[in-house]
């Protein structure tokens, strides 16, 4: 049901699911309150039961749903999708899925991507730009690979940055708890004092949107106090490469002579007092070179002009010094002494590891913030080492994405690609909801006419719900596959009932929690038969593929054959897994510091998969695309609407967090879960509330430049008085507890994404500043105010 993928045992009596418990024999065994509520979710009266077809126009209060057979539904859906493809091109169809981190789509999302690629559309809509794109993909612009997973079991110091595993990844929280018991230190960086922050050795209460500034302050401490790993920085980063002071580019051989190579760069050799040429595949050539990380060197160019050049590391040092803890504490809200303590602790208690998550992703400068955090970690010299962040082996499998089906020229037509080629449209292959909305309403850059989503609720899960609503109302054809009819489903032409994860098989070739789970393979059995006429997502995808004439890409509908193909490299079969329902372990071989292994083709170390073959302190990809190659932040403008006039009217910072009782915007209709979180609320410091004449547990209006919603106050003395915090996803009612639902599109409702405009997005990653908007909280008096959304 979420990213944790807890190993559990289900109890079934007389064919009914009655109980779910943690499985102590499973390497990923764990459970949280969401898992224990599984029987109530499965047997909820709100579930979709049959395929439904709309018979009334969109916008009509009554969609006129009529039940039809699966054959009728799938035949008509396939026909409509083919018609759109014929008339407008395959790119006019968008496939979408809900986040695997907060739902149960992990085992089917890759197959849906395969279907999209085989169909010929480059447009796969997901919310990765506000989930973990920078951690997984953006880090490649520094490391050449995604952020290596943390080795909690062997770490002496664990840093959690914008990540609360107790609410979002219980199996990780359990492992961190065990690490603390054996003596590991814990640093938590979060605007809120979460339950795991309460157990931390050090909690840094960063002001929302200033994480990048904090990372640079911590970098400054490492450099100023000599806590960085100098040999690692010299040998395995491009920190020694010289950067020109005049145009801020890397000094290349082409600068020195007309016939020079653009990809031959230079460092300064202190031993020989001369420039040392560098090529990514060949290194520096001279094994005795003594590279400088600091200094200023005059270099004569081919045209006779002399320019000053400094190593990239020197440039980083200069940038970080602008945000030294004593200067930046007024921005971050963190005392200089605490910043220094955190940097020292992480650098001295080695091996140390870190994890970041959505708390770092939902800001206007998310990509540069991620770069700064990556560079802080890089300077400690622990990449791919035991007890730190390292790439432990996972189960070898065949890729099932079908990217080979998609020509590059079609992929470049992906929505948002022209604006953000380095972001999700270019790296990761995802489109964002706001680009889909625009294409539906304006037909720019081309029309989008059809959308089919699995386990997704784009209107509640993304900002600017009002614009999204208008887009889905205007959309020609929309198919929604899910267990429940959420607010986005109201605008569908077909509703298809999905089986819960308890009613279907699901293959997990690898559990991403830790090294000992990454090679665990499991084919989870269906513990009960699908209720009503629900079907598994995988069956729906394979059926639709056949009806679209794409059966050849889907093993002619034979799901077992498809899964055996996926598993073939690990030599474990579906049949073996069915005989061992708890799972089997694939063979593995743990290796560390793989970047230092010799590549037999070149005789050189493998290095990193970056353009310079080193971890890039100076991002050559950012530089080529016109972005700052070193982390860059504008002090005082962490929030897009942090202008003087806006800040005066909206003096508070708005951030958000996840409630452990719910998977994002799901399950507020489940009594066991809703009983623990009955009403939508906004946390506020008592002193701030007193100044506004607000009481605890009082209904108020939370306002941004885009509008307002209605929430209840909850005092939180640990918050910065300038910060308020809430949750997104409120809409469902719970009849059993007589607790109401909330109109997700009205100012009297509680949908916080209604007042988060999709503007001020990160120019690189497209991240939306959900967690660093300006806001105000006012008493509930007068007529609800509506705002005008800004794009």
N, C-alpha and C positions, 0 to 999 in steps of 0.2 A: 504493500500500500504506500510505501515511500522509499527513499534512497537507502534506508537502513536495511531492508530486506532481511528482517529478523528470522532466524531459524526457529520454527515453532512446531508444536504438536496440536492438531485439532481433534477434539472429541466429537464423535458423531453417534447419536442414539436414534434408532429407528429411522435412519435416513436423514436426520436433521442435525445441523451443526449446532452444538450446545455450548462449547467452551473452547478457548484457545489459550495455550500456555507456552512459555519458553521451553525450548528443547535443549537441555543441558549437554546432550551428546553432539549437537551441531556446532561446528566451529564458529558460526555466526549466531549462536543461540542467544536470544534476548526477546523482550516484549515491552511494550508501553501501553498506556491506556487506550490508544487507538486500536491496537491489536486485540485487547481484551473485549472491545466493543464489537468485534467482528460479527457475532450472531445478530446483533441488532441492526447492523448495516445490511447484512444479507437479507434479512426478513423485513426490512423496512417497507411500510405500506406505500412509500413514495416512489418505489422503483418503477422504471419503465418496464412494461410487461410484453408488449407486442410491437412489431413495426407499425409506425403511424405515418399517415400522409396528410399534409395540410390540404384543406378544401376551401379555405377563405383567404382573402388577400392579406399580405403582411400589413401590420398596423391595426388590423381588426382585433378588438379585445378577445374575441373567440377565434382561435385558429381553425376550428372545425376539424379537429383530428379524427381520422377514421382508421380503424385497424385494418391492415392488409396482410397478405402472406409474405413470407420472406422471398419467395420466388418473384412475386409481383414487385416488391420493393427493389430487389437487386436488379431485375430486368429494366425497370424504369430508370433507376439511378445510372446504370451503365449507359443506357441510351442517351440520357441527358448529358452526361460527361462527354461522350463521343461527339454529340452534336456541337457542344461548346468548342471542342478541339477542332472540329472541321471548320467551323465558322470563324473562330478567333485565334486559333493556335493553341497548342498545349499549355503555354504559359498563362493562359486565361483561367486555368484551373489551379487552385491552391489546395494543397494537402496540409493538414495541421494535426498536432498532437499536444496533449498536456504535458507539463514538466514531469519527467520520470522521478525527479527529486521529491515531488509532492503528490505522486499518483502511482498507479500500477501499470504504466505503459512501457516500462523498461524492456520487457521481453518482446514487445511488438513494434516499438517505434522504429527500429532499424528495418523491419520488413515493410513498414509503411513508406520509409524513404526509398526502399527498393522499388515499390510500386510507383512512386512519383517519378523516379528516374526512368523506369521502363515506359511509363506513360509519356514522358518527354517534357514534363514541366520542371523548371529549376526552382519552383516556389514551394518551399516547405516551411510553414509558419510554426514557430515555437517561441518560447519566452526566454531563451538562453541569454539574451542581452541584458536581462535583469535578474539572472540567476547565477551562472558561473562561467560565462564566456571568457572573461579575462583570465580567470584561473586556469581554464583548460586550453584556450586558444591564444589569448592575448599574451600569455607568458612565453609563447614561442618566439615573440619578437625580442626576447631577452635570452632565454635558455635554448631556443631552437626546438624545444619540446614543451609539452604542458608541464605544469608544476608537478614535480615528483610527489607521490603520496608520502605522508609522514609515517615514520616508524615509531609509533607510540611505545611499543613494548620495550625498546632498547634506548629510549631517549632519556636524558637527564633534565631536560628543560623543554616544555611544550608551550608554544605560543599560538593562541587562538585569536584570530583577527577578523572581527565581523562574523563570527560563527558561534552559534549556541547549540551544541550537539544534543543537549537534553531535550530540546524542542524539535530538532530536525533530523537527528541521526543517533538514536539511542545506543546502538552497538558501539559507536565511537565513544560516547559518554561513559559507557561501562569500562572500556579499555583505558580511558584517561583516568578514571577513578582508581583502577588497579595500579596505574603508573604512579599516581600520587601516593598510594599506600606504600609502595616500595621506595618512595623518597624523591621522585621526580618533582621539579619545580614547575609551576604553572603560571603563565602570564596571559591575561585576558584583556583584549582591547575592544571596548564596546561602550556606546553611550549609556546603556542600561546596566544596572547591577543584576545580571541574570543569576540563576541558581548556581551555574558553574562558576561565575565570577566570584560568588561568595566563598568558594573553596580555593580561589586562586591565591598564590603568594603575592601577586601584584595585579591590581586592576587599574587600567588606564581608561578614564572616562573621557574619551575623545569627543569633541563637539562634532555633530554630523556634518560630513563633507570635508573635513580637514585631515583625513587619514593620510593623504599624500604628503601634506606638510609634516605630519608626525613622523612618517617614514624617513623623510629627508633629515629631520632633527636627529633621529636615531643613527642615520648614516654619518652625520657630523660627529656624533660621539665616538663611533668606531674609528673614524679617521683621526680626529683630534687626540684621542687617548691611545692611539696605536693598537687598537683591539682587532683590527682587520688582519686577515691572513695574506700578508704581502706576497709570499711565493705563489699562492694560488691566483691572486689578482694579476701578477706579472705573467704567469705561464698559461693561464686558462681563460683569461678575459681579453677583450680588445682594449683594455685600459691603457696599455702602453702606446697605442697608435696615436699619432700626432693629429691634432685638429687645428685647422687654420683659424686665426683670430679674426680675419677679415670677412670670410663668408661662412665660417663655422662648419666647414666640410672637412672630411678626412683628407689629409695630404696624400696625394697619389702620384704615381710615376708620370702620369699625363701632365701633372702640374709642372714637373721638372724638365720634361722634354716632349716635343710634339709627337713623337712616335711611342711614347710611354703607354703602359697598360693602365686602364682606369681601375682595375681591381688589384693592382699592386700598391700597397700602402707602406707607410714608414713609421718606425719608432725611432727612438734615439738610443744609441749604444754608448753607455758611459765608459766602457772599457777602451773603446777605440775613438771616442769623441767624434762620432759621425752618425749619419743616418743609417738605419738598418732596414733593408727592404723586407716586406712581409707579403706572402701569398697564402690564402686560406688553406689550400691543399698541401702546400710545401712547408709552411711555417716560415721561420726566419733564415733557414739555411745554415747559418753559423751557430753551432751548438754552444760556443763560448760567448755568445752575445750577452751583455749585461744591460738589461733594459731599464730605462728611466720611467718612473711613474709620475714624477713631478718635474717642474722646471719650465722655462720659457726659452725657445730656440729660434733663432733667426734663420730663415731658409730663403735662398734665392731661387726664384721661379724661372721658367723657360723664357719669359719676356723680360727678364732682368729685374723685375720687381722683388723686393725683399719683404717677406711677411713673417710675423711672429707665429709660432706654433707651440701648442702645449699638449701633453698627453691627455687622452680622454679622461683618465682618472683624476688628473689635476682639475679638469673642467667640472667633474662631478664634485670634487672637494669644494670648489668655489661655489657651486650651486647650493650644496648642502649647508655651507657656512651662512648663507642668507637666512637659513631657518634653524639656527642653533637653538637649543632648548630655551635659552633665556630670551631670545627674540620671538620665538613662535608660541610661547605658552599663552599669550593673549589671544592667539587664534585657535589653538587646539583645546584650550581650557585645562591643560595638564601642566602641573608644576614642573619646572625644569629638573628638579632633583628626581622626580619620578621617571621622567624620560631617560635620564642618564642611568638610573637604576635598572630600568628594563633593558636597555642596550647592553649594559655590562653583564647582566644576568644571562641573557641569551648568548653572548659571545664567550663567556667564561665557563658556563655549565654545559660543556660539550660532552657528547653530541646533543644538539638541540634541533628541534623541528618546528614547522609552523603549518597552519592551515588557515586559509581565508575562504569566505563564502559570500553570500548575498549582501552582507553588510558592507562589503567593499565594491559591490557591483552597481549599486543603484545611485550613482552620482554623475554630475556633469563632466567630471574629469577621471572617470573610472579607469581608463586605459593608462593614463600617466600615473595614477595612483598605484596600479598593479605593477608598473615598471619600477616605481620607487621601492615598493615592498620586495620585489624580486632582487633588486640591487642591494638592499639591506642584507638579505639572506646570502647573496653571492659573496659579499665581502667577508663573511665568516668562514668561507672556504670549505663548506661541508657537503657540497652538491654530490648526490648519489653515494652517500656513505651510510654505513650501519648506524642506526640510532638517530639519523637525521632524516632528510627527505630523500628517498631513493626509489628507483624503479625496480620493485620486486617482480619476479616473474609471475605472469598470469597464464591462464589456460590458453594454449595456442588454438586458434580457430580460423576458419575462412571468413573473409569479409562478406557480408550479405547486403551491403548498402547499394550495390549496383551502380556505383559511380561511373563505371566503365560504359554504361549505357548512355551517358549524358555527354554530348559533344561540348568542347570548351566554349565554342561560340554561343551555345545555348545557355550554358552556365553563366556567362557574362551578362545575360539579359535578366538575371535574377533581380527582383525588386530591391532597390536600395544599393545595388552594386556600384552604380556610377557615383553615388555620394560617399559611400563607405567601403571602398574596395579592400581595405585592410581589416574590416570588421566582419561580423557574422555573415553578410552576403558573400564575401570573398573567401573567408577562412572559417569553415564550419558549415557553410551552405544553408544558412537559415535566413528567413525573411522575418521582419518585425511587423507587428500588428498595425502600427501607424502607417507603414507603406502599403499594406494591403487595403486599409481603409481608404487611403488617398486614391489608389488605383480603381477601387470600386466606384467612388463618388465622382472622380474627375477623369477617369480613363487615362491617367498619366502615370508612368510613361507609356502605358498601354492598358487596355481594359482588363479587369478581372471580373469574370462572370459566374464562377462557381467555386465553392469551398466545401471540403469534406473534412471534418475534424473527429478525432478519437480522444475521448477523455479530456476535452479542452473546454475552457470557459474564457475566451479572450476578453469579453466585456468586463468581467470581474477581476481578471488576472492582469490587466494592463491599464495604463492611464487613459484618461479622456474617454470614459465610458459613453458619454453622450454622442461623441463623434462616431464611436464604434457602433452604437445603436443605429444611428442614421445610415451607416454603411451597410449593416446587415439587413436593414429594412429595404435598402435599394438593390441588394444583391439578387441577381436573377435566380440562382439555384444554390441551396445550402443543405447539406446532409450532416446530421449530428449523431455520433455514436457514443453512448454513455449509459451509465446505470441510472442516472437521474436526469430530469429535465431542468437544467440550470437556466439562469437568465439569458445566456446566449442561445440556448435551444429554442426559446420562444420564437425566434425568427427563422427557424429551419423549415424546409419543405418536407423533409423526411426525418423522423426520429427512429433510430435503431437501438433496441435494447441490448446492452452489453452484459455479459456474464461477469460476476465479481471474480476476484482472484482466487476465491475458494471453490469456484465452480468450473475451473478450467486448468488444464495442464499449462505449465510455463517452464521454459528452459532458462536457467541462469548458468552460463559457462564459467562465470567468475563473479565472486562477491567482492566488491571494491573496498571493503572495510580495512583490511590489513593483509600482511604477507601470508599469513596462514589461512586466509579465506580466498585469496586471489586465484588459487589453483583448485578450489573446490567447485565441482560441477554437480548440478542438481536439476533433475526434471521433476518439478513439483507436481504431485498428482492433484487432480480434482478430488476434493474430499466429499463433495455432494454433487448430485446432478444439477445442471443449470435449471434455475427456476423459470417458470412461465415459458416464454419462447426466446429467452436470451441466448446469445451465442458469444463465443470468444472473439476477441478482436482479430486473432490470427485467422480464424475460419472466415470471418467477414472479408479480410484483406485478400486471402487466397481465392475466395469465391468471386470477388469483384475483379481480380486480375484475370480470371478465366473469362468472365463476361466481357471484358474489355479487349479480348484477343491477346492477352499477355501471359497465357498459361505456360508457354515455354520458359519464361523467366521464373516461374513459380512451380517448377517440378511437376507440371500438369496436375496441380492441386494436391499432391501427395505431401502432406505436412511432415510425416516421419522422414521421408527422403530428404526434404529440405533441411530438417534439423540434423540429420546424419551428415549431410554435406557440410553444414556449419561446424560440426564437431570433428570432422575427419582428421585434421592435423593433430588432435590430442589422442586419437585412437580409442576414444570412448564412444559407444553407440547409444542410441535411444533405448534399445532393448536392454542393455546393461543398466542403464539408469532406472528404467521401470522396475527392474529386479532389485534395485537398491534405492528406494525412494528418498532416503535421507541424503544420498549423494555419494560421489566418489572423488578421489583426489587425482589430479593429473600430474604427470612427471614434471619436475622443475629443477632448475639449477641456478642458485642465487649467485649473482656477481655484483661487485661494487665498482664504482669509478670506471664505468664502461667507456667513458670518453677518453681514457688514457690507454686503452687497448690499441695495439698496433693494427692498422688496416693493411692486410697483405697486398693490396693493389698498389698502395703508395709507399709503404714502408714507414708511414708517419702515424702518429696517434690519430684515432678516429675523430677526436674533437667533438664539436657540437654542430647541430644542423642549422647553423645560421650562415649568412653570407660570408662572414669573416672566419667561420669555423671555431669561434670562441664565444663564450658568453658575452653578450654585447652590452657593455656599459654605454657605448655610443650606438644607438639603434640605427643601423644603415637602412633598414626598411622604412622606419619613420622618416629619416632624412630624405630618402628618394621620393616619398609621397608628400613632402612639404610640411611634415609635423616636427615638433621639437625632438631632436634625437636624444636629449637628456630630459629627465622629468622636469616639467615646468608647471608652475601653479601661479595663479594671480591672487596675491594676498587680499583677503576681504571679499572675495567673490566665489566662495566655495559653492554657494547656492546660485543657480541661474538668475533667480529673481532677487538677489541680494544687492539691489541698487538702493541708493539713498532714499528715494521716495517710497519704494516698496518696503524697505526695511523699517521705515518709520511707521507705516500702516500695519505691517505684519512683523512684529518684533520678536517672535518666537521661531525656533527651528523645529520642524516636524520630522520625526523619524518613525519607523515602524518596526514591528517584530512579529515573530510567529508564536501562536499559542500552541502548546504541546498537545492540546486536546483535538486539534483539527489538522487535516491535510489541506493547508491553504484555505480555499473557499468552500471546502466540502464539510459535510458531517455535522453541521449545526442543527440538523433535524434529528439527531440520534440522542435519545434521552440520557444515556450513561455519560455522554460527552458534554452535552449542553448543560447538564446539571452542574458541571464544574466551571462553566463559563457562560453565564446566563444572558448577559447583555453586552452590546458593543460599548467599549469604554476608551477614554483617552487618559493616559497617565500625565500628571502635572505635579510640579513641586508645590507643597503647601504654601510657601511664601509667595510664589507666583499667583496661586489661586487667591490668596488673601488680598493681594494688590488689585485683583480683578473682581473682588467681592464674590468669589465663587466658593461653594461648599463641597465637601466630599460627597460622592454619590449623587450628584446633581446633574440633570440633563442640561447640556450646553450645545453651542454651535461651534464647530471647528471650521474655520474659514481660511481659504487661500485666495489668490487672485482669480481663480477659476470658479469659485462658488463655495458652498458650505454643505456640511452634513451634520447629523444630530447624534451625539454620543453622551455617555455618562462619564463624569469625572471620577478618577481614582487617584488618590494622593500617593505620591512616591517620593519619599524624602531623599533617595539616592540620586535622583535626576539632577542634572545641571538646571538651575532655575530658568535658563533661557530655552530649554528643550521640553517638548511634549512628545509623547510616543503613543502610537495606536496600532491597530491590526487591520488588515484588509480582508474582505471575503464575507462580510455579513449580508445575508439575504434570506436564508431559510427560516421557516417557523418550525416549532416543535410542539405539535398538538398534544402529545402525551403530558408535557409539562405546562401546557397552556401559555407558552412563550411565543411572542409574535415573530413574523418575518418582517423584512424591511425592504421598501421599494428601492431597488438599486439605481434607479434613474431620477430620484426625487431628492430635493434638498432636505426633506423630512426623513430620508432614509439614512443608512449608516455605511454606504459604500464609499470608502475613502478614496478609491481610484476615480470616482466621479470628479474630485477636485484636484487631481494630479494631471495637469496638462502635459501633453507629449511635446513640450518644447524644452529648450536648454539641454538637448541630448548631447551626449559625448560625441564629438565629431569623428572619432575613430571607431568606437565600439557600438555607438548608437544607444548606449545605456541611458535610461531615463532617471532623473533625480528624484525617485520616489522617497528616498530617505534623507533628503537634504533640501526640503522646500521651506520657504518662509510661510508663516501662518499666524493666526491669532485665535484666541478662545474667548467667546463672549457669552453672556447670559442668554437664555432662551426667552427672548421677548420679541414681539412684533412679527412681521411677516417674513418667512424664509427668503433669504437673498440668493439669487442665482448669479453666476459669473459667466464671463465669456471666455471660452477655451482659447488658448493660444497655441499655435503650431510652431 
